[in-house]
Amino acid sequence: MEVFVMKHFCTLVVFALSSFSFAGDNGGKPSNPDTVEMWIDDLGRLTPFGRTFDVYIQTGFDPEFSQPDGSSRPPYMIGSTRGSEIPTRAFAWNIEGDVFKNRNDATYPFLENCPECIEYWQGYTTFETWEQDDGTVVSCDIPGTYWDCIQSNPYQRWMYLGQNYTPVNWDAPGGIPNTFDVTNLEYFWCDSWILHGEPGKKYGAFGTPKYPQVQQQHADLITPHYSLNRVIKFWTPLDTIVGQVCCSSPGQNDYGDLIMWRGHDVDWSSEKHPGSYHIARFTGPDYFGSGGVIRFACNQGYPCDRAPYFVDYYADNSCPSDLNEDGVVGFEDLLQVLSDVAGFKYHPQTNNGFNAIVKVLSEWGDC
């Protein structure tokens, strides 16, 4: 009982301090299509490593709050209230259990796996200065200063090492770093990511991808603690907005947010679930819970009042190798895994396919 209370303490505190409206049963899709909610789309047991589920934010089609053309308004941030906002809302984000990844982070084209990108930015200089936390002022015309500032800035939202929670493809053709079309989309079916809409989709007249923005201090938002095997992000309402500027880069601020989506100028709503926005996919966790406020971009032709939310989802991972959920781990489950392995659906730079076969065989029999 003590373990259970500690596991969900932060999320329950948020609920206790706030009057939230709920999504459907066990975090499912809201019955009211016009309410603002975070909710869970349970995709079932796709692998023997735990259920796969998608996280959405529904903003609905209430005419009073929709965009001028009647479409739903996109979410801008999730987090706590700040400053003098009332009623106050704390923020919580809890993940309990293993988070399965159908990728190899050591070879995925993240920034740290692009040495040419790092070499370029380490040599990049500007004419500004960097004032460090202790008051020391360093000139940005010294190679390495710009890069070091970004890597040490807890509020940085882009171009820092360890930004491994969202699919991105860094490369440096001709020695100039840039991001390109997302790769490895064939392995997304059972992966775990924070998202800005469907992975690989491009938006606007120039066909550019969008990425969720997470401050460097929260980059571990899908990485369970190595000994506790859970992620806990919790803070009370933010008193003051703080930030830091690195040389010529745009200022980076903490608005009491966990995730920001800079995409109010494009339509990134879900085709599968109109009125909702796809913000994450997880495979494996036993529990996901979050509570706080959803914010909307202002001056876009629709109301931007924040909306409270709370979601609480318990994944049934009691018999994970029972893929067809008939109460028995048997030949049908093994055949499904063998078919997925033969179809190269598990990333070849991992042992996921072999481990899936072993797991089914080791859990053979009645659940």
C-alpha positions as CSV (number, residue, x, y, z in Angstrom):
1,M,0.0,0.0,0.0
2,E,2.9,2.4,0.8
3,V,4.4,1.7,-2.6
4,F,1.1,2.5,-4.3
5,V,0.7,5.8,-2.4
6,M,4.2,6.9,-3.2
7,K,3.9,5.9,-6.8
8,H,1.0,8.2,-7.6
9,F,1.5,10.8,-4.9
10,C,2.3,13.7,-7.2
11,T,-0.6,13.1,-9.5
12,L,-3.0,12.7,-6.7
13,V,-1.8,15.9,-5.1
14,V,-2.6,17.8,-8.3
15,F,-6.0,16.2,-8.4
16,A,-6.6,17.1,-4.7
17,L,-5.7,20.7,-5.2
18,S,-7.7,21.2,-8.3
19,S,-11.2,20.5,-9.6
20,F,-10.6,18.6,-12.8
21,S,-12.9,17.2,-15.4
22,F,-12.0,13.7,-16.4
23,A,-11.5,11.9,-19.7
24,G,-13.4,8.6,-20.2
25,D,-13.0,5.5,-18.1
26,N,-9.3,4.7,-17.4
27,G,-8.3,7.7,-19.3
28,G,-10.2,6.8,-22.5
29,K,-11.7,9.1,-25.1
30,P,-14.0,11.8,-23.6
31,S,-17.7,11.2,-24.2
32,N,-18.2,14.9,-24.9
33,P,-16.4,15.8,-28.1
34,D,-16.3,19.5,-27.2
35,T,-14.4,19.3,-23.9
36,V,-10.7,20.0,-23.4
37,E,-9.0,16.8,-22.1
38,M,-5.9,14.7,-22.3
39,W,-6.9,11.1,-23.0
40,I,-5.5,7.7,-23.9
41,D,-6.1,5.6,-27.0
42,D,-5.2,2.0,-25.9
43,L,-3.8,0.2,-29.0
44,G,-3.6,-3.2,-27.2
45,R,-0.8,-5.7,-26.8
46,L,1.1,-5.3,-30.0
47,T,4.3,-6.8,-28.5
48,P,5.0,-8.9,-25.4
49,F,6.7,-5.9,-23.8
50,G,3.5,-4.2,-22.5
51,R,0.6,-2.4,-24.0
52,T,1.1,0.3,-26.6
53,F,-1.0,3.4,-26.2
54,D,-1.2,6.9,-27.7
55,V,-1.7,10.1,-25.7
56,Y,-3.9,12.8,-27.2
57,I,-5.1,16.3,-26.2
58,Q,-8.7,16.9,-27.3
59,T,-9.6,20.6,-27.7
60,G,-13.0,20.0,-29.3
61,F,-15.3,21.9,-31.6
62,D,-17.2,24.2,-29.2
63,P,-18.0,27.2,-31.5
64,E,-17.2,29.6,-28.6
65,F,-13.6,28.2,-28.4
66,S,-12.9,27.0,-32.0
67,Q,-10.9,28.7,-34.6
68,P,-12.7,31.2,-36.9
69,D,-13.1,28.5,-39.6
70,G,-14.7,26.1,-37.1
71,S,-11.7,23.9,-36.7
72,S,-10.3,22.9,-33.3
73,R,-7.6,25.1,-31.7
74,P,-4.2,23.4,-31.2
75,P,-2.7,23.1,-27.8
76,Y,0.4,25.2,-27.0
77,M,1.7,24.0,-23.7
78,I,1.0,21.8,-20.8
79,G,2.2,22.7,-17.3
80,S,1.2,24.6,-14.2
81,T,-0.3,28.0,-13.6
82,R,2.1,30.9,-13.1
83,G,2.3,34.3,-11.5
84,S,-1.1,35.6,-10.2
85,E,-3.2,33.2,-12.2
86,I,-6.2,31.8,-10.3
87,P,-7.3,29.2,-9.6
88,T,-3.8,27.9,-9.1
89,R,-2.9,24.5,-10.6
90,A,0.2,22.4,-9.8
91,F,1.6,20.1,-12.5
92,A,2.4,16.4,-12.5
93,W,3.6,13.9,-15.0
94,N,4.1,10.3,-13.9
95,I,5.2,7.2,-15.8
96,E,5.5,3.9,-13.9
97,G,7.3,0.8,-15.4
98,D,9.5,0.0,-18.3
99,V,9.4,2.2,-21.4
100,F,10.1,0.0,-24.5
101,K,11.9,1.6,-27.4
102,N,11.9,0.0,-30.9
103,R,15.1,1.8,-31.8
104,N,18.8,2.0,-30.9
105,D,19.5,5.4,-29.3
106,A,23.3,4.9,-29.9
107,T,22.8,4.9,-33.7
108,Y,19.6,6.9,-34.2
109,P,20.3,10.2,-35.9
110,F,20.1,12.4,-32.8
111,L,22.3,15.4,-32.5
112,E,24.9,13.5,-30.4
113,N,25.2,10.9,-33.2
114,C,26.2,13.6,-35.7
115,P,29.8,14.5,-35.0
116,E,29.9,16.9,-37.9
117,C,27.0,18.9,-36.5
118,I,28.7,19.1,-33.1
119,E,32.0,20.2,-34.6
120,Y,30.3,23.0,-36.6
121,W,28.4,24.4,-33.6
122,Q,31.5,24.1,-31.3
123,G,33.3,26.4,-33.8
124,Y,30.4,28.8,-34.2
125,T,31.0,32.4,-32.8
126,T,28.9,35.5,-32.5
127,F,29.6,39.1,-31.2
128,E,27.4,38.9,-28.1
129,T,28.3,37.9,-24.6
130,W,27.2,35.1,-22.2
131,E,26.5,36.0,-18.6
132,Q,26.9,32.9,-16.5
133,D,25.0,32.2,-13.3
134,D,27.8,33.4,-11.1
135,G,28.0,36.7,-13.0
136,T,31.0,35.9,-15.1
137,V,30.7,37.4,-18.6
138,V,32.2,35.4,-21.5
139,S,32.6,36.7,-25.0
140,C,30.7,34.7,-27.6
141,D,33.5,35.4,-30.2
142,I,35.5,32.6,-28.5
143,P,35.0,29.3,-30.2
144,G,33.0,26.9,-28.0
145,T,31.2,29.6,-26.0
146,Y,28.0,29.5,-28.0
147,W,27.9,25.7,-27.8
148,D,28.8,25.5,-24.1
149,C,26.1,28.0,-23.2
150,I,23.4,26.1,-25.0
151,Q,24.5,22.8,-23.4
152,S,24.5,24.3,-19.9
153,N,21.2,26.2,-20.2
154,P,18.4,24.3,-18.3
155,Y,15.7,26.2,-20.2
156,Q,17.1,25.4,-23.7
157,R,14.4,23.8,-25.9
158,W,16.4,22.9,-29.0
159,M,19.9,21.7,-30.1
160,Y,21.0,20.2,-26.9
161,L,22.6,16.8,-26.4
162,G,20.2,14.1,-25.0
163,Q,17.1,15.4,-26.7
164,N,16.2,11.8,-27.4
165,Y,12.5,11.9,-26.6
166,T,11.3,12.8,-30.1
167,P,12.1,11.5,-33.6
168,V,14.6,13.8,-35.4
169,N,17.2,13.4,-38.1
170,W,20.3,15.5,-37.8
171,D,22.9,15.5,-40.6
172,A,25.6,17.9,-41.9
173,P,25.9,17.6,-45.6
174,G,28.8,19.9,-46.7
175,G,29.6,20.4,-43.0
176,I,26.4,22.5,-42.3
177,P,24.1,20.9,-39.8
178,N,20.3,20.7,-40.4
179,T,17.4,18.4,-39.7
180,F,15.9,16.3,-42.5
181,D,13.0,13.9,-43.0
182,V,12.4,11.6,-40.1
183,T,13.7,8.1,-40.6
184,N,12.9,4.7,-39.2
185,L,9.1,5.3,-39.4
186,E,8.5,1.6,-40.0
187,Y,9.4,0.9,-36.4
188,F,7.1,3.5,-34.9
189,W,4.3,1.0,-34.4
190,C,5.6,-0.1,-31.0
191,D,8.1,2.7,-30.1
192,S,7.9,5.4,-27.4
193,W,8.1,9.0,-28.3
194,I,6.9,12.5,-27.4
195,L,5.3,13.9,-30.6
196,H,4.1,16.9,-32.4
197,G,1.4,15.2,-34.5
198,E,2.1,12.1,-36.6
199,P,5.8,11.4,-36.9
200,G,7.3,12.2,-40.3
201,K,4.4,14.5,-41.3
202,K,5.4,17.9,-42.7
203,Y,3.4,21.1,-42.5
204,G,2.9,24.4,-44.2
205,A,3.8,25.7,-47.7
206,F,7.5,24.7,-47.3
207,G,6.7,21.2,-46.0
208,T,8.7,21.4,-42.7
209,P,8.4,19.0,-39.7
210,K,7.3,20.2,-36.3
211,Y,8.9,19.1,-33.0
212,P,7.7,19.2,-29.4
213,Q,9.8,21.6,-27.4
214,V,11.0,20.4,-24.0
215,Q,13.3,22.3,-21.7
216,Q,16.7,20.6,-21.2
217,Q,16.0,20.3,-17.5
218,H,13.0,18.0,-18.4
219,A,14.7,16.0,-21.2
220,D,14.2,12.7,-19.2
221,L,10.4,13.0,-19.4
222,I,10.1,9.5,-20.9
223,T,13.2,7.9,-19.3
224,P,12.4,6.1,-16.0
225,H,14.9,6.5,-13.2
226,Y,17.4,3.6,-13.3
227,S,16.6,2.4,-9.8
228,L,13.0,3.6,-9.2
229,N,11.8,2.6,-12.7
230,R,9.5,5.6,-12.9
231,V,9.4,9.2,-14.2
232,I,8.0,11.8,-11.8
233,K,7.8,15.5,-12.9
234,F,6.0,17.6,-10.3
235,W,6.0,21.3,-9.4
236,T,3.7,23.8,-7.7
237,P,2.5,26.9,-9.5
238,L,5.4,28.9,-10.9
239,D,5.9,32.3,-9.1
240,T,8.2,34.0,-11.7
241,I,9.1,33.3,-15.3
242,V,12.9,32.8,-15.5
243,G,15.1,32.3,-18.5
244,Q,18.5,32.6,-20.1
245,V,19.9,33.9,-23.4
246,C,22.8,32.2,-25.1
247,C,24.8,34.6,-27.3
248,S,22.7,35.3,-30.4
249,S,20.2,32.4,-29.9
250,P,16.6,33.3,-28.9
251,G,16.0,33.7,-25.2
252,Q,14.8,30.5,-23.5
253,N,12.3,30.8,-20.7
254,D,10.7,28.5,-18.1
255,Y,6.9,29.1,-18.3
256,G,6.1,26.3,-15.8
257,D,5.6,24.1,-18.8
258,L,6.7,20.5,-19.6
259,I,6.0,20.5,-23.3
260,M,5.5,23.3,-25.8
261,W,4.1,22.9,-29.3
262,R,5.0,25.8,-31.6
263,G,2.5,24.9,-34.3
264,H,-0.5,27.2,-34.0
265,D,0.1,28.3,-37.6
266,V,-0.5,24.8,-39.1
267,D,-3.1,22.1,-38.8
268,W,-1.5,19.2,-36.9
269,S,-4.8,17.8,-35.7
270,S,-5.3,14.0,-35.8
271,E,-7.0,12.5,-38.8
272,K,-7.8,9.4,-36.8
273,H,-9.4,11.4,-34.0
274,P,-10.7,14.8,-35.3
275,G,-10.6,17.5,-32.7
276,S,-7.6,15.8,-30.9
277,Y,-3.8,16.2,-31.2
278,H,-1.4,13.3,-31.0
279,I,1.3,14.2,-28.4
280,A,2.9,10.8,-27.4
281,R,3.1,7.1,-28.0
282,F,4.3,4.7,-25.3
283,T,4.9,1.0,-25.2
284,G,5.4,-0.8,-21.9
285,P,4.5,1.4,-18.9
286,D,2.1,0.1,-16.3
287,Y,0.8,3.5,-15.5
288,F,0.6,7.0,-17.0
289,G,-0.9,10.0,-15.2
290,S,-0.7,13.7,-15.7
291,G,-2.5,16.8,-14.4
292,G,-2.2,20.6,-14.8
293,V,-3.3,23.1,-17.4
294,I,-3.4,23.1,-21.1
295,R,-2.5,26.5,-22.7
296,F,-3.4,27.9,-26.1
297,A,-1.6,30.5,-28.1
298,C,-3.1,34.0,-27.8
299,N,-3.9,36.5,-30.5
300,Q,-4.9,33.7,-33.0
301,G,-8.6,34.5,-33.3
302,Y,-9.8,32.2,-30.6
303,P,-9.9,32.3,-26.8
304,C,-6.7,31.4,-25.2
305,D,-7.9,30.8,-21.6
306,R,-6.0,27.9,-20.0
307,A,-8.0,24.7,-19.4
308,P,-7.4,22.3,-16.4
309,Y,-6.9,18.6,-17.2
310,F,-6.3,15.3,-15.4
311,V,-5.7,11.9,-16.9
312,D,-5.1,8.6,-15.0
313,Y,-4.4,5.4,-17.0
314,Y,-3.5,1.9,-15.8
315,A,-2.3,-0.4,-18.5
316,D,-3.2,-4.1,-18.1
317,N,0.2,-5.7,-18.4
318,S,-0.7,-8.6,-16.2
319,C,0.1,-11.1,-18.9
320,P,2.0,-9.2,-21.6
321,S,2.8,-12.1,-23.9
322,D,-0.9,-12.9,-24.3
323,L,-1.2,-10.7,-27.4
324,N,-4.7,-11.8,-28.4
325,E,-5.8,-11.6,-24.8
326,D,-7.5,-15.0,-24.7
327,G,-6.1,-15.8,-21.3
328,V,-3.4,-18.1,-22.6
329,V,0.1,-17.5,-24.0
330,G,0.1,-20.0,-26.9
331,F,0.7,-20.7,-30.5
332,E,-1.3,-17.7,-31.8
333,D,0.8,-15.3,-29.8
334,L,4.0,-17.0,-30.9
335,L,3.0,-16.9,-34.5
336,Q,2.2,-13.2,-34.3
337,V,5.6,-12.5,-32.9
338,L,7.3,-14.7,-35.5
339,S,5.4,-12.9,-38.2
340,D,6.5,-9.5,-36.9
341,V,10.1,-10.6,-36.7
342,A,10.0,-12.1,-40.2
343,G,8.4,-8.8,-41.4
344,F,11.4,-6.9,-40.0
345,K,9.1,-4.9,-37.8
346,Y,11.6,-4.9,-34.9
347,H,14.6,-2.6,-35.4
348,P,17.5,-4.6,-36.7
349,Q,20.0,-2.7,-34.6
350,T,18.4,-4.1,-31.4
351,N,17.7,-7.5,-29.9
352,N,14.0,-6.7,-29.7
353,G,12.9,-9.5,-32.1
354,F,14.8,-12.2,-30.4
355,N,13.8,-11.0,-27.0
356,A,10.1,-11.0,-28.1
357,I,10.3,-14.7,-29.1
358,V,12.1,-15.6,-25.8
359,K,9.6,-13.7,-23.8
360,V,6.6,-15.5,-25.3
361,L,8.2,-18.9,-24.8
362,S,9.2,-18.0,-21.2
363,E,5.6,-17.0,-20.3
364,W,4.0,-20.0,-22.1
365,G,0.7,-21.3,-20.7
366,D,-2.2,-20.0,-18.8
367,C,-2.1,-16.4,-17.6
